[in-house]
Amino acid sequence: MKPIFAKVIETVGEEIYALRVTDREAFSTEFHFHKECQLTYIVQSKGKRLIGDSLDNFCDDELTFLGSDLPHVWYNEQINIEKEEDHKAYSIALFFDPVRLEQKLADFFNTGKLIYFLHISQRGLLFHGQIKREIVDILHKMLEADDLNKTILLLQLIDLMIHTKDMEFLSGSNYTNTYIPKDMQRIDKVFQYVFENYVSEISLEKVSSLMNLSRHAFCRYFKSRTQKTFVQFVNEVRIMHACEMIQDNKDQINNIAYACGFNSLSNFNKIFKSIKGKTPSQYKLEIHHIAN
């Protein structure tokens, strides 16, 4: 998963926004960023997503908004695709150029709130509740609307987003994109290795050798790019998988700990609480209380 700069609206002439429907076996595993803002509704799929410094599971009916130049990827594990052949990767995405949109709208009204919203969205936003339903409804209408009505719907959608509080930030308050294009192919190897081997012991010597760096140089490099230590990243991947297993009620807590690459239950409990703010048992009770 290498973050590369991508040009999204490069084939739509002078249009400021574009809609894209994805309907295939799996989402692309390419980690990338682009100047266009991106509103994405996951109609059907599940897996792991990496947005800025946020790493988490995703599933059906998720709605996110990503500001300009925010690195991201939705990643489907091959094992899930093989086990659930009917679970396709289906999403609706809206892209727009934030600078050009603001310039056009400035001719009609004060765009201060829009500018502020676009600024905070560079951390990535996750929508909930009724506002999510309203935005998703507009997205579906935009797919069928003519150009004029599609633009009207776009303005309604933007108005909903900039005024709602029914959302949460994904990346940390201090997150900034520090990726350099020439680095991406190298760090891609590390991300792929961790996702494929998190259930086993991960050797620092091995991952540093993937980038032809010493252990010390690799740790310093990894933190400068991801804004977290390598150990922290590995633990987040493991806890993310543990949360998925707990939600699916697949096994006992102690078995889940070892299945996710932890060598002791006490260490698993400690790291789980430091990341999720609660113990695995508390997390399990909350999850199943909500489900019932």
Contacts in CASP RR format, 6 or more apart in sequence:
PFRMAT RR
TARGET T0000
AUTHOR 0000-0000-0000
METHOD contacts of the structure
MODEL  1
MKPIFAKVIETVGEEIYALRVTDREAFSTEFHFHKECQLTYIVQSKGKRL
IGDSLDNFCDDELTFLGSDLPHVWYNEQINIEKEEDHKAYSIALFFDPVR
LEQKLADFFNTGKLIYFLHISQRGLLFHGQIKREIVDILHKMLEADDLNK
TILLLQLIDLMIHTKDMEFLSGSNYTNTYIPKDMQRIDKVFQYVFENYVS
EISLEKVSSLMNLSRHAFCRYFKSRTQKTFVQFVNEVRIMHACEMIQDNK
DQINNIAYACGFNSLSNFNKIFKSIKGKTPSQYKLEIHHIAN
1 29 0 8 1.000
1 30 0 8 1.000
1 31 0 8 1.000
1 50 0 8 1.000
1 73 0 8 1.000
1 75 0 8 1.000
1 188 0 8 1.000
1 191 0 8 1.000
1 192 0 8 1.000
1 195 0 8 1.000
2 30 0 8 1.000
2 31 0 8 1.000
2 32 0 8 1.000
2 184 0 8 1.000
2 185 0 8 1.000
2 187 0 8 1.000
2 188 0 8 1.000
2 191 0 8 1.000
3 31 0 8 1.000
3 32 0 8 1.000
3 33 0 8 1.000
3 71 0 8 1.000
3 177 0 8 1.000
3 179 0 8 1.000
3 184 0 8 1.000
3 187 0 8 1.000
4 30 0 8 1.000
4 31 0 8 1.000
4 32 0 8 1.000
4 33 0 8 1.000
4 181 0 8 1.000
4 184 0 8 1.000
5 32 0 8 1.000
5 33 0 8 1.000
5 34 0 8 1.000
5 181 0 8 1.000
6 32 0 8 1.000
6 33 0 8 1.000
6 34 0 8 1.000
7 34 0 8 1.000
8 18 0 8 1.000
8 34 0 8 1.000
8 36 0 8 1.000
8 38 0 8 1.000
8 95 0 8 1.000
9 15 0 8 1.000
9 16 0 8 1.000
9 17 0 8 1.000
9 18 0 8 1.000
9 36 0 8 1.000
9 95 0 8 1.000
9 96 0 8 1.000
9 97 0 8 1.000
12 18 0 8 1.000
16 96 0 8 1.000
16 97 0 8 1.000
16 100 0 8 1.000
16 101 0 8 1.000
16 104 0 8 1.000
17 94 0 8 1.000
17 95 0 8 1.000
17 96 0 8 1.000
17 97 0 8 1.000
17 101 0 8 1.000
17 154 0 8 1.000
18 94 0 8 1.000
18 95 0 8 1.000
18 96 0 8 1.000
19 92 0 8 1.000
19 93 0 8 1.000
19 94 0 8 1.000
19 95 0 8 1.000
19 139 0 8 1.000
19 142 0 8 1.000
19 143 0 8 1.000
20 92 0 8 1.000
20 93 0 8 1.000
20 94 0 8 1.000
20 95 0 8 1.000
21 90 0 8 1.000
21 91 0 8 1.000
21 92 0 8 1.000
21 93 0 8 1.000
21 143 0 8 1.000
22 89 0 8 1.000
22 90 0 8 1.000
22 91 0 8 1.000
22 92 0 8 1.000
22 93 0 8 1.000
23 88 0 8 1.000
23 89 0 8 1.000
23 90 0 8 1.000
24 88 0 8 1.000
24 89 0 8 1.000
25 81 0 8 1.000
25 88 0 8 1.000
25 89 0 8 1.000
26 45 0 8 1.000
26 76 0 8 1.000
26 78 0 8 1.000
26 81 0 8 1.000
26 89 0 8 1.000
27 45 0 8 1.000
27 73 0 8 1.000
27 74 0 8 1.000
27 75 0 8 1.000
27 76 0 8 1.000
27 89 0 8 1.000
27 91 0 8 1.000
28 73 0 8 1.000
29 73 0 8 1.000
29 75 0 8 1.000
29 76 0 8 1.000
30 73 0 8 1.000
31 50 0 8 1.000
31 71 0 8 1.000
31 72 0 8 1.000
31 73 0 8 1.000
31 184 0 8 1.000
31 188 0 8 1.000
31 191 0 8 1.000
32 71 0 8 1.000
32 72 0 8 1.000
32 73 0 8 1.000
33 69 0 8 1.000
33 70 0 8 1.000
33 71 0 8 1.000
33 72 0 8 1.000
33 177 0 8 1.000
33 179 0 8 1.000
34 68 0 8 1.000
34 69 0 8 1.000
34 95 0 8 1.000
35 68 0 8 1.000
35 69 0 8 1.000
35 97 0 8 1.000
35 98 0 8 1.000
35 99 0 8 1.000
36 68 0 8 1.000
36 95 0 8 1.000
36 96 0 8 1.000
36 97 0 8 1.000
36 98 0 8 1.000
37 65 0 8 1.000
37 66 0 8 1.000
37 67 0 8 1.000
37 68 0 8 1.000
37 95 0 8 1.000
37 96 0 8 1.000
37 97 0 8 1.000
37 98 0 8 1.000
37 118 0 8 1.000
37 121 0 8 1.000
38 65 0 8 1.000
38 66 0 8 1.000
38 67 0 8 1.000
38 72 0 8 1.000
38 93 0 8 1.000
38 94 0 8 1.000
38 95 0 8 1.000
39 63 0 8 1.000
39 64 0 8 1.000
39 65 0 8 1.000
39 66 0 8 1.000
39 93 0 8 1.000
39 94 0 8 1.000
39 95 0 8 1.000
39 135 0 8 1.000
39 139 0 8 1.000
39 157 0 8 1.000
39 161 0 8 1.000
40 63 0 8 1.000
40 64 0 8 1.000
40 65 0 8 1.000
40 66 0 8 1.000
40 74 0 8 1.000
40 91 0 8 1.000
40 92 0 8 1.000
40 93 0 8 1.000
40 94 0 8 1.000
41 61 0 8 1.000
41 62 0 8 1.000
41 63 0 8 1.000
41 91 0 8 1.000
41 92 0 8 1.000
41 93 0 8 1.000
41 135 0 8 1.000
41 136 0 8 1.000
41 139 0 8 1.000
42 58 0 8 1.000
42 59 0 8 1.000
42 60 0 8 1.000
42 61 0 8 1.000
42 62 0 8 1.000
42 63 0 8 1.000
42 74 0 8 1.000
42 90 0 8 1.000
42 91 0 8 1.000
43 60 0 8 1.000
43 61 0 8 1.000
43 90 0 8 1.000
43 91 0 8 1.000
43 92 0 8 1.000
44 60 0 8 1.000
44 87 0 8 1.000
44 88 0 8 1.000
44 89 0 8 1.000
44 90 0 8 1.000
45 58 0 8 1.000
45 59 0 8 1.000
45 60 0 8 1.000
45 74 0 8 1.000
45 76 0 8 1.000
45 87 0 8 1.000
45 88 0 8 1.000
45 89 0 8 1.000
45 90 0 8 1.000
45 91 0 8 1.000
46 57 0 8 1.000
46 58 0 8 1.000
46 59 0 8 1.000
46 60 0 8 1.000
46 76 0 8 1.000
46 80 0 8 1.000
46 87 0 8 1.000
47 57 0 8 1.000
47 58 0 8 1.000
47 59 0 8 1.000
47 74 0 8 1.000
47 75 0 8 1.000
47 76 0 8 1.000
47 77 0 8 1.000
47 80 0 8 1.000
48 55 0 8 1.000
48 56 0 8 1.000
48 57 0 8 1.000
48 58 0 8 1.000
48 74 0 8 1.000
48 75 0 8 1.000
48 77 0 8 1.000
48 195 0 8 1.000
48 237 0 8 1.000
48 240 0 8 1.000
49 55 0 8 1.000
49 56 0 8 1.000
49 57 0 8 1.000
49 58 0 8 1.000
49 64 0 8 1.000
49 72 0 8 1.000
49 73 0 8 1.000
49 74 0 8 1.000
49 75 0 8 1.000
50 71 0 8 1.000
50 72 0 8 1.000
50 73 0 8 1.000
50 75 0 8 1.000
50 191 0 8 1.000
51 64 0 8 1.000
51 66 0 8 1.000
51 70 0 8 1.000
51 71 0 8 1.000
51 72 0 8 1.000
51 124 0 8 1.000
51 170 0 8 1.000
51 171 0 8 1.000
52 70 0 8 1.000
52 71 0 8 1.000
52 72 0 8 1.000
52 123 0 8 1.000
52 124 0 8 1.000
52 170 0 8 1.000
52 171 0 8 1.000
52 175 0 8 1.000
52 177 0 8 1.000
53 171 0 8 1.000
53 172 0 8 1.000
53 175 0 8 1.000
53 226 0 8 1.000
53 227 0 8 1.000
53 228 0 8 1.000
54 124 0 8 1.000
54 170 0 8 1.000
54 171 0 8 1.000
54 172 0 8 1.000
55 233 0 8 1.000
55 236 0 8 1.000
55 237 0 8 1.000
55 240 0 8 1.000
56 170 0 8 1.000
56 240 0 8 1.000
57 240 0 8 1.000
57 243 0 8 1.000
57 244 0 8 1.000
58 74 0 8 1.000
62 126 0 8 1.000
63 126 0 8 1.000
63 127 0 8 1.000
63 132 0 8 1.000
63 135 0 8 1.000
63 136 0 8 1.000
64 124 0 8 1.000
64 125 0 8 1.000
64 126 0 8 1.000
64 127 0 8 1.000
64 170 0 8 1.000
65 121 0 8 1.000
65 124 0 8 1.000
65 125 0 8 1.000
65 127 0 8 1.000
65 161 0 8 1.000
65 167 0 8 1.000
66 72 0 8 1.000
66 121 0 8 1.000
66 124 0 8 1.000
66 125 0 8 1.000
67 98 0 8 1.000
67 118 0 8 1.000
67 121 0 8 1.000
67 122 0 8 1.000
67 124 0 8 1.000
68 98 0 8 1.000
68 118 0 8 1.000
68 122 0 8 1.000
69 122 0 8 1.000
69 177 0 8 1.000
70 121 0 8 1.000
70 122 0 8 1.000
70 123 0 8 1.000
70 124 0 8 1.000
70 171 0 8 1.000
70 177 0 8 1.000
71 177 0 8 1.000
71 179 0 8 1.000
74 89 0 8 1.000
74 91 0 8 1.000
75 195 0 8 1.000
76 89 0 8 1.000
77 195 0 8 1.000
80 87 0 8 1.000
81 87 0 8 1.000
92 139 0 8 1.000
92 140 0 8 1.000
92 143 0 8 1.000
94 139 0 8 1.000
94 142 0 8 1.000
94 154 0 8 1.000
94 157 0 8 1.000
96 154 0 8 1.000
98 118 0 8 1.000
101 114 0 8 1.000
102 111 0 8 1.000
102 114 0 8 1.000
102 115 0 8 1.000
102 118 0 8 1.000
105 111 0 8 1.000
105 114 0 8 1.000
113 162 0 8 1.000
113 163 0 8 1.000
114 158 0 8 1.000
114 162 0 8 1.000
116 162 0 8 1.000
117 161 0 8 1.000
117 162 0 8 1.000
120 169 0 8 1.000
123 169 0 8 1.000
123 170 0 8 1.000
123 171 0 8 1.000
123 172 0 8 1.000
123 173 0 8 1.000
123 175 0 8 1.000
124 169 0 8 1.000
124 170 0 8 1.000
124 171 0 8 1.000
125 167 0 8 1.000
125 168 0 8 1.000
125 169 0 8 1.000
125 170 0 8 1.000
126 167 0 8 1.000
126 168 0 8 1.000
126 169 0 8 1.000
126 170 0 8 1.000
127 135 0 8 1.000
127 161 0 8 1.000
127 164 0 8 1.000
127 166 0 8 1.000
127 167 0 8 1.000
128 166 0 8 1.000
128 167 0 8 1.000
128 168 0 8 1.000
129 166 0 8 1.000
130 166 0 8 1.000
131 160 0 8 1.000
131 164 0 8 1.000
131 166 0 8 1.000
131 167 0 8 1.000
132 166 0 8 1.000
134 160 0 8 1.000
135 157 0 8 1.000
135 160 0 8 1.000
135 161 0 8 1.000
138 153 0 8 1.000
138 156 0 8 1.000
138 157 0 8 1.000
138 160 0 8 1.000
139 157 0 8 1.000
141 153 0 8 1.000
142 150 0 8 1.000
142 153 0 8 1.000
142 154 0 8 1.000
142 157 0 8 1.000
145 153 0 8 1.000
174 227 0 8 1.000
175 227 0 8 1.000
176 227 0 8 1.000
178 224 0 8 1.000
178 225 0 8 1.000
178 227 0 8 1.000
179 187 0 8 1.000
179 225 0 8 1.000
183 225 0 8 1.000
186 210 0 8 1.000
186 211 0 8 1.000
187 211 0 8 1.000
187 222 0 8 1.000
187 225 0 8 1.000
189 210 0 8 1.000
189 211 0 8 1.000
190 207 0 8 1.000
190 210 0 8 1.000
190 211 0 8 1.000
190 222 0 8 1.000
190 230 0 8 1.000
193 202 0 8 1.000
193 206 0 8 1.000
193 207 0 8 1.000
193 210 0 8 1.000
194 202 0 8 1.000
194 207 0 8 1.000
194 233 0 8 1.000
194 234 0 8 1.000
194 237 0 8 1.000
195 237 0 8 1.000
198 234 0 8 1.000
198 237 0 8 1.000
198 238 0 8 1.000
198 241 0 8 1.000
198 260 0 8 1.000
198 261 0 8 1.000
199 238 0 8 1.000
199 241 0 8 1.000
199 259 0 8 1.000
199 260 0 8 1.000
199 261 0 8 1.000
200 261 0 8 1.000
201 261 0 8 1.000
201 263 0 8 1.000
202 234 0 8 1.000
204 215 0 8 1.000
204 218 0 8 1.000
204 219 0 8 1.000
204 230 0 8 1.000
205 215 0 8 1.000
207 218 0 8 1.000
207 230 0 8 1.000
208 214 0 8 1.000
208 215 0 8 1.000
208 217 0 8 1.000
208 218 0 8 1.000
208 219 0 8 1.000
211 218 0 8 1.000
211 221 0 8 1.000
213 221 0 8 1.000
218 230 0 8 1.000
219 229 0 8 1.000
219 230 0 8 1.000
222 229 0 8 1.000
222 230 0 8 1.000
222 233 0 8 1.000
223 229 0 8 1.000
223 230 0 8 1.000
226 233 0 8 1.000
228 236 0 8 1.000
235 271 0 8 1.000
235 275 0 8 1.000
236 275 0 8 1.000
238 260 0 8 1.000
238 261 0 8 1.000
238 262 0 8 1.000
238 271 0 8 1.000
239 260 0 8 1.000
239 271 0 8 1.000
239 272 0 8 1.000
239 275 0 8 1.000
239 276 0 8 1.000
241 260 0 8 1.000
242 256 0 8 1.000
242 257 0 8 1.000
242 260 0 8 1.000
242 268 0 8 1.000
242 272 0 8 1.000
242 280 0 8 1.000
243 276 0 8 1.000
243 283 0 8 1.000
245 251 0 8 1.000
245 256 0 8 1.000
245 259 0 8 1.000
245 260 0 8 1.000
246 253 0 8 1.000
246 256 0 8 1.000
246 280 0 8 1.000
246 283 0 8 1.000
246 284 0 8 1.000
246 287 0 8 1.000
247 287 0 8 1.000
249 288 0 8 1.000
250 256 0 8 1.000
251 259 0 8 1.000
253 265 0 8 1.000
253 280 0 8 1.000
253 281 0 8 1.000
253 284 0 8 1.000
254 265 0 8 1.000
256 268 0 8 1.000
256 280 0 8 1.000
257 264 0 8 1.000
257 265 0 8 1.000
257 268 0 8 1.000
257 269 0 8 1.000
257 280 0 8 1.000
260 268 0 8 1.000
262 268 0 8 1.000
262 271 0 8 1.000
268 280 0 8 1.000
269 279 0 8 1.000
269 280 0 8 1.000
272 278 0 8 1.000
272 279 0 8 1.000
272 280 0 8 1.000
272 283 0 8 1.000
273 279 0 8 1.000
276 283 0 8 1.000
278 286 0 8 1.000
END
